[in-house]
Amino acid sequence: MKLAIHCQSTELRDQAQNLGLKFGIPFDQSGHLNADFVLTLTESGIELVDKKHPELSGLSISPNEGRLGYRLKQNDFDLLLRAMGTPGEVIDGTAGLGRDAFVLSHKGYRVSAIEQNPALALMLEYVQRHLPTENQFVAVTCADIHQIVTDMPIGERLYLDPMFKPPNRKSLPKKDIQILERLVADDPQTDFSEVLKLARTRFHRIVVKRHIKQEPLAKDVSISFKGIAIRFDVYLKA
Ligand SMILES: C[S@@+](CC[C@H](N)C(=O)[O-])C[C@H]1O[C@@H](n2cnc3c(N)ncnc32)[C@H](O)[C@@H]1O
């Protein structure tokens, strides 16, 4: 997918250019590059637009209080927090839109976010900078978790949320998920069973989010926290 970044006002130009440089996304204020996906930096946030599907409104990442407050009341996040255990360091190896990562940082975890898609990594970096200092991430890194997991220092916790299409999906997913699926369609596919195998030598606790009907990534799950549609499988280091 061809990506580009631009900004809504000249005051944001330096920031947009620097973010573009950090994540390898060209700055294109004039639209000459004809990118498939364009990131727009605004004073209040950042939006990703799918140029081939303008009928889908833009995708934005929002850790703002209202939505976070709503999410914190949802059962799935309660399950995530229970699966994760007491707050501490956590590497979110598939940070995506940061929905889980923002909840974790809000609840006192020190989150290092890894995301292989550069547009998503850039959005996360920009949005988390606007959080209160105590909720900001330790770092946002654009990388393939499979490539870097064995180079990481031995860590407390790893969280993995590989993408899945719910079995027997009959209707179109929500618009933001449609954009996300198109954005990452050309990204390399990862064997997360292999990531888990490598990670188990290095992390004390690994939490994997799965659809409730999916097989676990490895059979010897230590404990599972089950919701209606999803579950969190926890692997504890022996
Ligand atoms: C289901 S989404 C994660 C959603 C995230 N937990 C949230 O709360 O928004 C899965 C993400 O994993 C990313 N991903 C897939 N393979 C990856 C890999 N090998 N390394 C890092 N990120 C990867 C995808 O780009 C996608 O953004």
The ligand as a Gaussian input file, in Angstrom:
#p B3LYP/6-31G(d) Opt

LIG

0 1
 C       -6.141000      -7.081000      15.782000
 S       -4.964000      -5.832000      15.524000
 C       -4.524000      -5.366000      17.152000
 C       -5.529000      -4.460000      17.768000
 C       -5.042000      -3.861000      19.064000
 N       -4.889000      -4.839000      20.106000
 C       -5.957000      -2.748000      19.504000
 O       -6.410000      -2.794000      20.662000
 O       -6.212000      -1.829000      18.710000
 C       -3.531000      -6.703000      15.041000
 C       -2.374000      -5.789000      14.692000
 O       -1.190000      -6.573000      14.631000
 C       -0.364000      -6.021000      13.653000
 N        0.611000      -7.062000      13.284000
 C        0.409000      -8.162000      12.533000
 N        1.538000      -8.885000      12.433000
 C        2.476000      -8.242000      13.165000
 C        3.846000      -8.494000      13.462000
 N        4.460000      -9.569000      12.981000
 N        4.517000      -7.630000      14.238000
 C        3.898000      -6.513000      14.751000
 N        2.590000      -6.209000      14.492000
 C        1.887000      -7.059000      13.720000
 C       -1.312000      -5.654000      12.540000
 O       -0.748000      -4.679000      11.681000
 C       -2.513000      -5.123000      13.338000
 O       -2.435000      -3.749000      13.496000

